[in-house]
Amino acid sequence: MKKTKIFIIIMIFLIILTGNILATESQSMKVSLKTNKNNYNIGEEILVNVSIDEINGFSGLNTFTTRKVYDKEKLEYIGVEVINENWKVLGDAENILIRKMEGEDLKKGRICTLKFKAVQEGKSKIQIDNIDACNNEGDVYYEDGNVNSPSIEINIEKSKTSQKSYIGIILITVGILGIVIVGIHYIINKKKV
């Protein structure tokens, strides 16, 4: 009986130790987010490129999932667009799931573009986290800590139509109106002569 209890305790101890092993140190991935600018006007579309900068421990990936985190008061999510025609978006609600349909695994480079619309003034952060990616020979999981959770900050401003622009529009309108009035006056006076 004692031997059975000792055996069970040892087995439980071994299961606990081996059940929490993280991915090997040789498997990791680095992801980055980039936009073409940091300042946007309300109503403007924001394109956020998601790129794989580095893959270690396996040759590439054929599946990529992530959760997008953003301020829903300042930004409206429009959708995701894959870069390579061999990849398809299979999920695009809270979590994005992108999978290779055919061809080679992705080794490096842009994988997709997230599209947002600026709706409210202020600073905002866009982040992707809970990243999981894999192919047939390796994987990275956010729970294992072998992949990062990149983010970017943007600034949303009101449209910058200045008073000088309004004055310019008014002066052009008055000038055109003046030319039309002078033209009408000329035509009327020419008929009298």
C-alpha positions in Angstrom: 0.0 0.0 0.0 2.8 2.4 0.9 4.6 1.6 -2.4 1.4 2.4 -4.3 1.0 5.8 -2.5 4.7 6.6 -3.1 4.3 5.7 -6.8 1.2 7.8 -7.2 2.9 10.8 -5.5 6.0 10.4 -7.8 3.7 10.2 -10.9 1.8 13.3 -9.9 5.1 15.2 -9.3 6.4 14.1 -12.7 3.2 15.2 -14.4 3.3 18.6 -12.8 6.9 19.1 -13.8 6.5 18.0 -17.4 3.1 19.5 -17.9 4.4 23.1 -17.6 7.4 22.9 -19.9 7.7 25.9 -22.2 8.7 25.7 -25.8 12.3 25.1 -26.5 14.5 28.2 -26.3 15.4 27.6 -30.0 11.8 28.3 -31.1 10.8 31.9 -31.2 9.3 34.6 -33.4 9.3 38.4 -33.5 6.4 40.3 -35.0 6.2 44.1 -35.7 3.5 46.6 -36.5 4.1 49.6 -38.8 2.0 52.5 -40.3 3.1 55.0 -42.9 2.5 57.9 -40.4 1.6 58.6 -36.8 -0.9 61.4 -37.1 -4.3 61.0 -38.6 -7.4 63.2 -39.1 -10.8 62.0 -38.0 -12.4 60.0 -40.8 -9.0 58.9 -42.3 -8.2 55.2 -42.9 -5.3 53.8 -40.8 -3.4 50.9 -42.4 -1.3 48.8 -39.9 1.1 46.4 -41.6 1.8 43.2 -39.6 5.2 41.7 -40.4 7.2 38.7 -39.3 10.7 40.0 -38.6 12.3 36.8 -37.3 11.6 33.1 -37.0 13.9 30.8 -35.0 13.8 27.0 -34.6 11.6 26.2 -37.6 11.6 27.2 -41.3 8.5 29.3 -41.6 4.8 29.3 -40.7 1.6 28.2 -42.3 -0.9 29.4 -39.6 -1.0 32.7 -37.7 -3.6 33.7 -35.1 -3.8 36.8 -33.0 -6.1 39.0 -31.0 -6.3 42.7 -31.9 -6.5 45.2 -29.0 -7.5 48.8 -29.7 -9.6 51.7 -28.3 -13.1 51.2 -29.8 -14.1 54.7 -29.0 -11.3 56.3 -31.1 -11.0 53.6 -33.8 -13.4 51.6 -35.9 -12.1 48.3 -37.1 -12.7 47.8 -40.8 -11.0 44.5 -41.6 -7.8 42.6 -42.5 -6.2 42.0 -45.8 -3.7 39.3 -46.5 -0.7 40.1 -48.7 -0.1 36.8 -50.4 -2.9 35.2 -52.5 -1.9 31.8 -51.2 -3.1 32.8 -47.7 -6.7 33.2 -46.6 -8.4 34.9 -43.7 -10.4 32.3 -41.9 -11.4 34.3 -38.8 -11.8 38.0 -38.3 -13.8 38.9 -35.3 -12.0 39.5 -32.0 -9.3 37.0 -33.2 -7.8 36.9 -36.6 -6.9 33.5 -38.1 -4.8 33.5 -41.3 -3.8 30.2 -42.9 -1.7 29.2 -45.9 -3.8 27.4 -48.5 -0.9 26.4 -50.8 2.7 27.2 -51.6 5.6 27.8 -49.4 5.5 28.7 -45.7 6.1 32.3 -44.8 9.7 32.9 -43.7 9.8 36.6 -43.2 8.0 39.8 -44.2 4.5 41.3 -44.2 1.7 38.8 -43.5 -1.3 41.1 -43.5 -2.6 44.7 -43.1 -5.2 45.7 -40.5 -7.5 48.5 -41.5 -9.0 51.0 -39.1 -10.9 54.3 -39.4 -10.1 57.2 -37.1 -13.4 58.3 -35.4 -12.4 60.4 -32.3 -9.7 62.8 -31.4 -6.9 61.7 -29.1 -4.0 59.3 -28.7 -4.7 55.7 -29.3 -2.8 52.4 -29.2 -3.1 49.4 -31.5 -1.7 46.1 -30.4 -1.8 42.5 -31.4 -1.4 39.9 -28.7 -2.1 36.2 -27.9 -0.1 35.4 -31.0 0.1 31.8 -31.9 1.9 30.6 -35.1 3.1 27.3 -36.5 4.0 25.0 -39.3 4.5 21.2 -39.3 7.9 21.4 -37.6 7.5 24.0 -34.9 5.3 26.6 -33.2 5.3 29.7 -31.0 2.6 30.4 -28.4 2.0 33.6 -26.5 1.6 31.5 -23.3 5.1 30.1 -23.7 6.6 33.6 -24.0 8.4 32.9 -27.2 6.6 35.5 -29.3 6.2 39.2 -28.6 3.0 41.4 -28.5 3.8 44.4 -30.6 2.0 47.7 -30.4 2.0 51.2 -32.0 0.7 54.6 -30.9 -1.1 57.0 -33.2 -2.5 60.5 -32.7 -6.0 61.4 -34.1 -6.7 65.1 -34.7 -9.6 67.1 -36.0 -9.3 68.1 -39.7 -6.8 70.9 -40.1 -8.8 73.2 -42.4 -7.5 76.6 -41.2 -9.0 80.0 -41.4 -6.6 80.9 -44.1 -8.1 78.2 -46.3 -11.6 79.5 -45.7 -10.5 83.1 -46.5 -8.9 81.8 -49.7 -12.1 80.0 -50.8 -14.1 83.2 -50.1 -11.7 85.4 -52.1 -11.8 83.0 -55.0 -15.6 82.8 -54.9 -15.9 86.6 -54.8 -13.4 87.0 -57.6 -15.3 84.6 -59.8 -18.6 86.3 -59.0 -17.0 89.7 -59.8 -15.8 88.4 -63.2 -19.3 87.0 -64.0 -20.9 90.4 -63.0 -18.5 92.4 -65.1 -19.1 90.0 -68.0 -22.9 90.4 -67.7 -22.5 94.2 -67.4 -20.4 94.2 -70.6 -22.9 92.2 -72.5 -25.8 94.4 -71.5 -23.9 97.6 -72.3 -22.8 96.2 -75.7 -26.4 95.6 -76.7 -27.3 99.3 -75.9 -24.6 100.6 -78.2 
